Amino acid sequence: MLNDPSLRMVAVVPTIDVENLRRAIPWLSTLLQHGVVPMVAANSVATTAEALPAGFLRSSDGTNGGFARSVNRGARDAGDWDWVVLLNDDLQLTEDAVIAMVSAMRDGRSDQPELLMFDPEPPRRIPSSGEALLGLSLIYDVPGRLRRSPVPADANEGPLPSGMFKSFSAVAINRASWDRIGTLSERFLFCYEDVEYQRRVAARRGSVLAVPVAIEHNRSKSTKSRIRLVLPAIAESATAYAQISGIPGPVARALAVVTLLARVPFVFVSSAPRGEHLRGIATSIRLAVTGAPAALPPFDPSGAAEAVRETEGTRQLNRSRNSS
């Protein structure tokens, strides 16, 4: 499908923050102008009710199930496509960046597993299970500083070197990868789904290519502001990553408890609200001990979901599901 103008491209944007969504509308509209259909994966009442421009799609199941689940849902509800682009809602894309992304997809292979990584940040080394758990303690800089070899200077363009990964904040996945390798693993509620997916691509001898694109990433502050709810989801994801790396579940959870306890002194120098941070640690430890699942910030924090349940976007989505 080299330079095939008929390629069907969809951009899935998981979002819980209506302000981020509003700021993203202009560059999502630019994507639409260049043949990429925006699919808003709405994970909150506000983003489900927000009016969208003509041509946009929206997917919502009335929950906030995290990045992987909302991406899988959005990709499914978008119907047929050749490339799906996963984009954070806190990005800023110029038209030149959009053109570069679309050109890369048109020049890419859709008949073999392939990922196109657009995030301008340099790749990182795939963490071990121990490093994933150690990250819960906030001593996450130590392992990287002790690594024997630095990141290659040219690693941000072309094939990713073996043993490295890039964030899924801006990535295009072709249909062959989605069909042969599978969807994102929903075991990961908040993070590590990108690392795990790239491990699967490498195992199937697929290609992961870094494509230089000028994207501005306005880092969301929601993690720190919602640390009480988000930290347990991070801890659960790190524990799941340790388990797929071969550590038995009870051992992984016990190690998570140890590293979370080691996090406590860092609370007093962290920029996150101290009380919320400590409550987040306590909840994370309780869930690790009991094995109970974590949960992200609720879809409907105010209890007003009923008022928006029958918005036009939701009615259209329900009709399409009923007819499938």
Backbone torsions as a table, in degrees:
resi	resn	phi	psi	omega
1	MET	NA	35.6	-177.3
2	LEU	-62.8	124.1	178.9
3	ASN	54.6	32.3	-178.9
4	ASP	-79.4	112.9	-177.5
5	PRO	-70.4	-11.1	-178.4
6	SER	-89.9	4.5	179.1
7	LEU	-54.8	135.8	177.5
8	ARG	-97.2	117.2	-175.4
9	MET	-123.4	136.3	178.7
10	VAL	-132.9	141.9	178.2
11	ALA	-111.5	116.5	179.2
12	VAL	-96.5	124.0	-176.7
13	VAL	-122.9	97.0	175.6
14	PRO	-68.4	136.6	-178.4
15	THR	-153.4	140.4	173.3
16	ILE	-117.9	-14.3	-172.0
17	ASP	-106.1	112.0	-175.9
18	VAL	-66.5	-29.7	177.9
19	GLU	-68.8	-41.5	174.7
20	ASN	-60.8	-41.7	179.7
21	LEU	-61.0	-44.6	-179.9
22	ARG	-62.5	-39.2	178.3
23	ARG	-69.7	-25.1	-178.7
24	ALA	-83.0	-18.9	-175.2
25	ILE	-53.9	-43.8	-179.0
26	PRO	-60.3	-46.7	-178.3
27	TRP	-77.0	-25.5	172.3
28	LEU	-67.3	-36.0	176.0
29	SER	-65.1	-35.8	176.2
30	THR	-65.3	-40.7	175.0
31	LEU	-57.7	-44.3	-179.7
32	LEU	-61.4	-40.5	178.6
33	GLN	-61.3	-25.4	-179.3
34	HIS	-103.6	18.1	170.8
35	GLY	94.2	7.9	179.0
36	VAL	-106.8	115.9	-175.4
37	VAL	-81.7	121.5	178.0
38	PRO	-73.6	133.0	173.3
39	MET	-119.3	108.3	179.5
40	VAL	-84.2	113.9	176.8
41	ALA	-90.9	92.7	-170.9
42	ALA	-81.5	123.0	-177.1
43	ASN	-114.3	19.3	178.2
44	SER	-151.8	163.0	176.8
45	VAL	-58.6	-45.1	-175.0
46	ALA	-64.0	-42.0	-178.6
47	THR	-76.5	-21.0	174.3
48	THR	-75.2	-34.3	-177.1
49	ALA	-86.2	-18.8	-175.1
50	GLU	-62.6	133.7	177.7
51	ALA	-67.3	138.4	-179.9
52	LEU	-118.5	151.4	177.9
53	PRO	-64.9	159.9	176.9
54	ALA	-59.7	139.8	179.6
55	GLY	96.5	-16.6	177.4
56	PHE	-79.2	152.4	171.7
57	LEU	-112.4	158.7	176.9
58	ARG	-140.6	142.8	176.7
59	SER	-131.9	131.6	177.5
60	SER	-152.5	139.2	174.6
61	ASP	-116.9	14.6	177.4
62	GLY	78.0	15.9	177.2
63	THR	-135.9	166.6	169.4
64	ASN	-113.7	89.5	-175.5
65	GLY	-94.0	7.5	178.1
66	GLY	96.6	174.5	-173.3
67	PHE	-61.3	-53.7	-173.9
68	ALA	-61.7	-45.7	-177.8
69	ARG	-64.2	-42.8	-178.3
70	SER	-70.9	-33.4	175.1
71	VAL	-64.2	-47.7	179.7
72	ASN	-59.7	-41.8	179.6
73	ARG	-65.9	-45.0	-179.5
74	GLY	-63.4	-41.7	178.8
75	ALA	-64.7	-37.5	178.7
76	ARG	-69.1	-46.3	-176.3
77	ASP	-71.2	-17.8	179.6
78	ALA	-73.7	-13.8	179.1
79	GLY	84.0	-143.6	-177.1
80	ASP	-78.0	137.4	175.4
81	TRP	-157.1	159.8	176.5
82	ASP	-100.7	-31.4	176.7
83	TRP	-135.8	136.7	170.8
84	VAL	-115.8	129.4	179.6
85	VAL	-105.7	123.0	177.8
86	LEU	-96.6	124.4	-175.4
87	LEU	-134.0	133.4	172.0
88	ASN	-67.5	155.7	-179.1
89	ASP	-84.1	-3.8	-177.8
90	ASP	-105.8	23.3	178.0
91	LEU	-89.3	165.5	168.6
92	GLN	-131.9	120.5	-178.3
93	LEU	-117.9	129.3	172.2
94	THR	-83.1	169.4	177.6
95	GLU	-64.4	-35.8	177.5
96	ASP	-61.1	-39.1	178.6
97	ALA	-65.7	-42.3	178.7
98	VAL	-61.3	-45.0	179.8
99	ILE	-60.9	-41.4	179.8
100	ALA	-64.3	-40.4	179.5
101	MET	-65.6	-45.8	-179.5
102	VAL	-64.7	-40.6	178.7
103	SER	-61.7	-40.3	179.7
104	ALA	-63.6	-39.3	178.5
105	MET	-69.5	-39.8	179.3
106	ARG	-66.3	-30.4	179.9
107	ASP	-88.0	-7.7	-173.9
108	GLY	-83.6	177.9	177.3
109	ARG	-100.7	125.9	175.5
110	SER	-104.4	1.3	-179.5
111	ASP	-100.7	-1.0	176.0
112	GLN	-134.2	149.1	179.8
113	PRO	-54.8	125.6	-177.9
114	GLU	-154.2	137.9	174.3
115	LEU	-121.2	136.0	175.2
116	LEU	-112.6	115.7	-174.5
117	MET	-98.7	116.3	-174.8
118	PHE	-100.4	-15.7	-178.2
119	ASP	-60.8	128.4	-176.2
120	PRO	-72.7	-12.2	-180.0
121	GLU	-66.4	145.1	-179.6
122	PRO	-64.9	154.0	178.3
123	PRO	-67.1	158.9	177.5
124	ARG	-120.9	159.1	178.8
125	ARG	-74.9	138.8	179.1
126	ILE	-60.0	124.4	-176.6
127	PRO	-73.4	151.1	170.2
128	SER	-77.9	168.9	177.5
129	SER	-62.2	-36.8	178.9
130	GLY	-64.7	-39.9	179.2
131	GLU	-67.8	-36.1	177.6
132	ALA	-61.2	-43.5	179.3
133	LEU	-71.8	-38.0	179.2
134	LEU	-63.1	-29.7	178.3
135	GLY	-60.3	-24.9	178.5
136	LEU	-66.4	-21.3	-177.5
137	SER	-85.9	-7.1	-174.0
138	LEU	73.6	10.4	173.8
139	ILE	-94.2	40.4	-171.6
140	TYR	-75.1	-15.2	179.5
141	ASP	-76.2	-26.6	-171.7
142	VAL	-61.1	-50.9	-178.0
143	PRO	-59.2	-41.2	-178.8
144	GLY	-62.8	-37.1	-179.5
145	ARG	-71.3	-22.7	-178.0
146	LEU	-92.8	-3.3	-179.5
147	ARG	-64.8	146.4	-173.0
148	ARG	-74.4	-35.4	-174.6
149	SER	-122.2	141.9	180.0
150	PRO	-77.8	168.1	175.6
151	VAL	-69.8	129.7	179.7
152	PRO	-58.1	144.3	-175.9
153	ALA	-64.3	-29.2	-177.2
154	ASP	-99.7	18.1	-173.9
155	ALA	-74.4	-9.1	-177.4
156	ASN	-95.0	14.7	175.8
157	GLU	-148.0	131.1	-179.3
158	GLY	88.8	-165.4	-177.7
159	PRO	-58.6	135.2	177.4
160	LEU	-69.6	134.2	177.3
161	PRO	-60.6	152.5	-179.7
162	SER	-57.4	138.7	176.7
163	GLY	83.5	11.5	-179.3
164	MET	-122.3	159.7	178.0
165	PHE	-142.9	164.1	173.7
166	LYS	-127.7	155.4	-179.1
167	SER	-63.2	150.0	175.6
168	PHE	-89.2	25.3	178.1
169	SER	-69.1	-23.9	177.3
170	ALA	-155.2	96.8	-175.7
171	VAL	-145.6	141.4	173.7
172	ALA	-107.4	130.7	-179.8
173	ILE	-118.5	127.9	-178.4
174	ASN	-84.5	168.0	-175.6
175	ARG	-61.3	-35.9	-179.1
176	ALA	-61.7	-40.8	177.4
177	SER	-64.0	-45.8	-176.7
178	TRP	-62.5	-39.1	-176.8
179	ASP	-79.8	-40.6	-173.5
180	ARG	-90.0	-35.8	-175.5
181	ILE	-94.6	-30.6	176.5
182	GLY	111.2	176.7	178.0
183	THR	-79.4	176.8	174.5
184	LEU	-66.1	144.2	-179.7
185	SER	-75.0	122.8	179.8
186	GLU	-83.1	5.9	170.9
187	ARG	-66.2	-23.0	-175.9
188	PHE	-100.2	107.7	-174.0
189	LEU	-75.6	-32.8	-171.2
190	PHE	-133.0	-31.5	-176.2
191	CYS	-155.4	173.2	-179.9
192	TYR	76.0	-4.7	176.0
193	GLU	-66.9	-30.8	179.1
194	ASP	-71.8	-40.9	178.2
195	VAL	-63.2	-48.0	-177.4
196	GLU	-62.4	-39.4	-179.4
197	TYR	-65.9	-42.0	180.0
198	GLN	-68.5	-29.1	172.6
199	ARG	-64.0	-40.5	178.0
200	ARG	-66.8	-39.8	178.4
201	VAL	-61.2	-45.2	179.9
202	ALA	-62.7	-39.2	-179.7
203	ALA	-64.8	-28.1	178.7
204	ARG	-95.3	12.2	179.0
205	ARG	59.8	32.4	173.3
206	GLY	-81.2	168.4	-178.7
207	SER	-106.1	141.6	174.9
208	VAL	-121.8	114.7	-173.6
209	LEU	-115.0	131.6	173.1
210	ALA	-88.2	126.9	-178.8
211	VAL	-117.5	117.4	-178.3
212	PRO	-66.7	116.7	178.6
213	VAL	-137.3	136.4	-178.8
214	ALA	-79.9	92.9	179.0
215	ILE	-118.2	131.5	174.2
216	GLU	-95.8	128.2	-178.0
217	HIS	-110.5	104.4	177.8
218	ASN	-84.8	96.0	-172.8
219	ARG	-55.3	126.4	179.2
220	SER	-67.5	142.7	176.7
221	LYS	-97.0	6.8	-174.1
222	SER	-67.1	-30.1	-179.4
223	THR	-62.0	-47.3	-179.2
224	LYS	-70.0	-39.1	-177.2
225	SER	-72.1	-24.1	179.8
226	ARG	-114.8	33.2	-171.3
227	ILE	-58.6	-31.9	-178.6
228	ARG	-62.4	-35.4	-179.5
229	LEU	-92.4	-34.2	-173.4
230	VAL	-78.4	-37.9	-177.0
231	LEU	-58.6	-43.4	176.7
232	PRO	-59.7	-34.0	177.9
233	ALA	-69.3	-37.6	176.2
234	ILE	-64.1	-45.2	-179.5
235	ALA	-62.5	-40.6	178.6
236	GLU	-64.2	-40.4	-180.0
237	SER	-67.6	-40.7	178.2
238	ALA	-64.2	-38.4	177.9
239	THR	-66.1	-41.4	177.8
240	ALA	-63.1	-39.1	178.8
241	TYR	-64.6	-40.9	178.1
242	ALA	-62.3	-36.9	-178.8
243	GLN	-69.0	-40.7	178.7
244	ILE	-70.1	-16.3	177.4
245	SER	-89.8	2.8	172.8
246	GLY	110.5	-2.3	178.8
247	ILE	-85.2	126.0	179.1
248	PRO	-57.6	148.3	-176.4
249	GLY	-52.0	-51.8	-179.3
250	PRO	-60.1	-37.4	178.9
251	VAL	-68.0	-43.5	-179.7
252	ALA	-61.5	-41.6	179.8
253	ARG	-68.1	-37.7	177.5
254	ALA	-64.3	-42.1	178.1
255	LEU	-65.7	-35.2	177.3
256	ALA	-62.6	-40.4	178.7
257	VAL	-61.4	-43.9	-179.4
258	VAL	-61.6	-46.5	-177.1
259	THR	-70.6	-32.0	176.2
260	LEU	-67.4	-38.0	175.3
261	LEU	-63.1	-37.3	178.2
262	ALA	-67.6	-16.5	-179.8
263	ARG	-75.5	-24.8	-171.4
264	VAL	-53.0	-47.1	-179.2
265	PRO	-60.7	-27.9	-178.4
266	PHE	-75.0	-15.6	178.7
267	VAL	-58.3	-34.6	-173.1
268	PHE	-78.7	-7.1	174.8
269	VAL	-120.2	1.7	179.2
270	SER	-80.7	153.0	178.5
271	SER	-83.3	-9.1	177.3
272	ALA	-72.4	149.4	178.4
273	PRO	-54.0	127.9	-170.8
274	ARG	-61.7	-47.8	-178.8
275	GLY	-63.1	-44.0	178.9
276	GLU	-64.1	-36.8	179.9
277	HIS	-63.9	-46.1	179.7
278	LEU	-64.8	-38.2	177.3
279	ARG	-66.4	-36.1	177.1
280	GLY	-63.5	-40.5	177.2
281	ILE	-64.4	-45.5	-179.0
282	ALA	-61.1	-42.8	178.8
283	THR	-65.1	-41.6	179.9
284	SER	-61.1	-42.4	179.2
285	ILE	-65.9	-43.3	179.8
286	ARG	-60.9	-43.3	-179.6
287	LEU	-68.6	-36.2	178.4
288	ALA	-66.3	-38.0	-179.5
289	VAL	-69.8	-42.9	-175.1
290	THR	-86.7	-19.8	-175.9
291	GLY	78.4	9.8	178.9
292	ALA	-73.0	150.7	-177.8
293	PRO	-75.2	150.9	175.1
294	ALA	-86.3	169.6	177.6
295	ALA	-142.2	144.5	177.3
296	LEU	-84.5	174.6	176.0
297	PRO	-50.5	139.2	-172.1
298	PRO	-65.3	151.5	175.8
299	PHE	-60.2	-38.2	-175.1
300	ASP	-127.9	79.3	-176.7
301	PRO	-65.8	-21.5	-176.2
302	SER	-100.5	-6.7	-177.3
303	GLY	77.8	20.2	-175.4
304	ALA	-104.0	17.9	-175.1
305	ALA	-60.5	-33.5	-176.7
306	GLU	-60.1	-31.3	-176.0
307	ALA	-69.8	-23.9	-177.7
308	VAL	-112.5	6.4	-174.7
309	ARG	-62.1	-30.6	-177.5
310	GLU	-107.2	37.3	171.5
311	THR	-66.8	160.3	-176.9
312	GLU	-59.5	-41.1	-179.8
313	GLY	-62.0	-41.5	-179.9
314	THR	-68.7	-38.4	178.2
315	ARG	-62.4	-42.0	179.0
316	GLN	-64.3	-41.3	179.4
317	LEU	-62.7	-43.1	179.8
318	ASN	-62.9	-40.8	178.8
319	ARG	-62.5	-42.0	-179.5
320	SER	-66.5	-36.4	178.8
321	ARG	-68.1	-39.4	-177.8
322	ASN	-67.5	-28.3	-178.6
323	SER	-86.9	-8.3	-178.3
324	SER	-88.2	NA	NA
